[in-house]
Amino acid sequence: MKDVINNLYKNHALIYKVLLFISATVLIVYLFPKQGKFKYNFEQGKPWQSENLYAPFDFAIKKTSEEINQEKRLLEKQASLYFNIDDAVEDKVRIHYKEEFHEIFPDSLSDVKRNTLFETGAFVLDKLYDNGVLNENYTFSEDKKSVILNGQTTIKQTQFSNLVQQKDLTSIVNNVLVSNAQEVFQTQFLALFFDIVEPNLTYNKSLTDGALLEDLNRIAYTRGSIKKETLIISKGEVVEGEKYQTLESLKNEYKSQVWTASNYNWVIFAYTLLVSLALLMLLLFLRKYRLDVFNNNTKVTFIFFNVILMVLLTTLVISYNSKYLYVVPICILPLVLKAFFDARLGLFTHVITVVLLGLIVPNSYEYMFLQIIAGIVTILTVSELYKRANLFISVGQITLIYIIAYFAFFVIHEGSVDAIHWETFGLFVLCGLATLFVQPLIYAYEKLFGLVSDVSLLELSDTNSKLLKELSNKAPGTFHHSLNVANLAEAAANEIGANAMLIRVGALYHDIGKMKNPTFFTENQSTGINPHDELSSNESANIIIDHVLDGIEIARKNNLPDRVIDFIRTHHGTSLVYYFYKKEKAINEDLNIEDFMYPGPKPFSKETAILMMCDSVEAASKSLKEPTSTKIDKFVENIINKQMEGGQFLNANITFKEIQSIKKVLKHKLANIYHLRIEYPE
C-alpha cells in the first residue's frame, strides 16, 4: 500500500494531466449540440465532388427562408383589416343634423332653397356613413381589404380607401357642394358637420392580428417530396438552385431522422473520439516543443480553460441564433496565449480550437478558413501587447480580414453582391470591439493563475517602483550595475529573438538580495573599507552566495512573479565564488569545493542564460585597466567560454550560434561604454 501511495505521489503531475484531459473532453462533448453531421460536404455554386447521390429515404423538400419570407410578406399584404361598427351612431348624427340645420340656415331662405340645402347635407351624411367613419387616422395601405363587423356578423367588405377618416371630412363636404353648385354655403356646412359627425368604426387590432397569425401558421414549410432511391445529384453537377435546396433538405432530415432518434450514443462516442484526439495533439505539442509549459500543471490548466471557454461561448451563441456566430471573439485566444507564452503555442492552440468548433458550426469550411486566417493575422500583427496602439491596429486588421474573406465567400456562393448581408459586417465590427476586452482579461488571468504577461513586465520595469527605489537607496552600486546589465541583456535578447522585456525585468531584479548586506559587495564600497578583511574566506563566500537566497526571499515577500524569480535563482548557476575559493585554497588544500559554489539551478532558458553571461561580463569589466578592443574581445571570450566549459548552459535551449551572436553584441556594447577608438598601427 505504501508503494502505491509513493507511486501516486511521484506521478501526481501526470495523473493530474490525465484527469484534466478526461474532464476537458467530457465537458466539451457535453457542450456540443447532440446531433450528427451530414457525411457529405457541399457548397453552393461548386461541383458535387462525391459519387452520385440517391435518396436514402423519403423526405420533403424544404422551402428556402427567402421563399417563406416572401409568402409571409404576401399574406401580410393580403391580410384583412377588421373594424367594429356602432349602428346607433349614424341615427344619432342624423337626428342632430335635423336639429342643427334649422339653426344654421336662416328662415330668410326660401323653402325650396332650404329643402335643396337640406338634401345636399343629407347626401353628405350618406357619403360619410355609406362605409363608415373611423375613430382615428390610420396609415394602412389604401387597397387593404377591410371587413366591417356588427358583433360577430360580417355586414360589409370593402377597401380601406373607402372608409372615411376624420382628415377626409373637409374634402368630402367640398366635393358634394361643388357637384351641387352650393360652394357659397361651404363655411356653414363645414361648421355643421364638424360639430355633429361622430365616428362609428373602431379598429379591432386583436382580431386582425389573430387572423393574420392563423394564416401565417398555415404556411407550408415544404414543397414537394423526394422518394427513396431517387437520384438527387450526379457527380460533377453544380450545386445550385433546386439541387442545393434538395441537398439542404436531405441534410436537415438526415440529422433529425437518422441521428437523434436512433444513434445518439454513437454520436456521443464519435464526438468523444474526435475531441480527445484534438486535445491529445495539444498535449503532445506541449510535451514535444514546450516541455516547461507541459511540466507546469497550472499553465496546462490555463490553456485548457481557454479552449473550453471559447467552445462554451460559441455553443451558447449557436444555441441562441447561429447568425451571430461571428460575434464571438475567437482571436482573444491567440492574443492571450501569446501574451503569456509565445506565438507558436498561441497559433497551434487557436487552430486546435477552431478545428473543434468546425464540428458544430454551420458552413464549417468557411468558418474555419476565416478564423484560422484571422488567428494568423493576430499572431503576426500583435508584437508588443502592452502598447495600446498595437492592439487597436491589430484589431482593425483582424476585422478587415474577416470582412474581405466573408465578402469573397459570399460572392463565390451567390455569384453576385446583390443580396449580400451587410449586417454581417456589423457583427465583425462587434467581434473586433469584443477582442479589445483582452486587456482586462489578461489582468484577471494574472490574478487567477499567477501568470505574468508583457503588460505586467512593463510595470515591473519601472525604476520608480518601490522595490527598485529601495535597491537604489540601500545599494546604489548594485542598482547601477543592474541597469547596465539590463541594457546589455536587452540588446543581446533582441539580437537572437529572445523575450527582451522579460530579460530586462529579470536583470533589474536579479541582485536585489544584495540589499541585505550591501557593503559586502565591492560596487557598494564607497569608503574604501572592505568588511571581508575581517572575515574568513568561508564566511565571505557564504555571504556572497547567500545574496541569491536572500533575493528569492525578498522577491517572494514583494510578490514578484515566478518568471522573474527564475532570473534571481539562476543568474550564477552552479558557478564558483572563485576569488575566495583561491584565497582559501592557498592556506587549506583540504577544502570542500562545494562550499564555494552557488546552489543553482543552472539557467534553463535563453533569457536566463543571457542574463548569466551579461551579469558576469558587466561585473568583471570593472576590473579592466586601459581597455582596448582587443582586450575586450579576449575578455568576453574568456568569461563566456569558462561558463560553457562549466556546463552552465546545458539546460538552456540556446545554440552555439546564438552564444556567438551574444558575444558579438557584448563586445560592441562594452566598446561603446569605454568610448574606444580604432587602434591605428604605429
Salt bridges, closest charged atoms under 4 A:
GLU43 OE2 - LYS46 NZ 3.93
GLU43 OE1 - HIS413 NE2 3.00
GLU66 OE2 - ARG73 NH2 3.10
GLU67 OE1 - ARG223 NE 3.18
GLU71 OE2 - LYS63 NZ 2.53
GLU90 OE2 - ARG94 NH2 3.16
ASP107 OD1 - ARG114 NH1 3.66
ASP126 OD1 - ARG94 NH2 2.51
ASP130 OD1 - LYS156 NZ 3.62
GLU198 OE1 - LYS92 NZ 3.17
ASP209 OD2 - LYS205 NZ 2.66
GLU214 OE2 - ARG218 NH1 3.19
ASP215 OD1 - ARG218 NH2 2.38
GLU237 OE1 - LYS243 NZ 3.84
GLU242 OE2 - ARG223 NH1 2.82
ASP342 OD2 - ARG290 NE 2.64
GLU366 OE1 - HIS413 ND1 3.96
GLU384 OE1 - LYS387 NZ 2.87
GLU470 OE2 - LYS474 NZ 2.85
GLU490 OE1 - ARG504 NH1 2.93
ASP511 OD2 - HIS481 NE2 3.36
ASP511 OD2 - HIS510 NE2 3.07
ASP511 OD2 - LYS514 NZ 3.22
ASP511 OD1 - HIS547 NE2 3.20
ASP511 OD1 - HIS571 NE2 3.17
GLU523 OE2 - LYS514 NZ 2.97
ASP550 OD1 - LYS516 NZ 3.56
GLU553 OE2 - LYS557 NZ 3.48
ASP562 OD1 - ARG556 NH1 3.45
ASP566 OD1 - ARG569 NH1 2.76
ASP615 OD1 - HIS481 NE2 2.78
ASP615 OD1 - HIS510 NE2 3.10
ASP615 OD2 - HIS572 NE2 3.95
GLU618 OE1 - HIS481 ND1 2.48
GLU618 OE2 - LYS622 NZ 2.25
GLU637 OE1 - LYS663 NZ 2.89
GLU637 OE2 - LYS667 NZ 2.70
GLU658 OE2 - LYS606 NZ 2.86
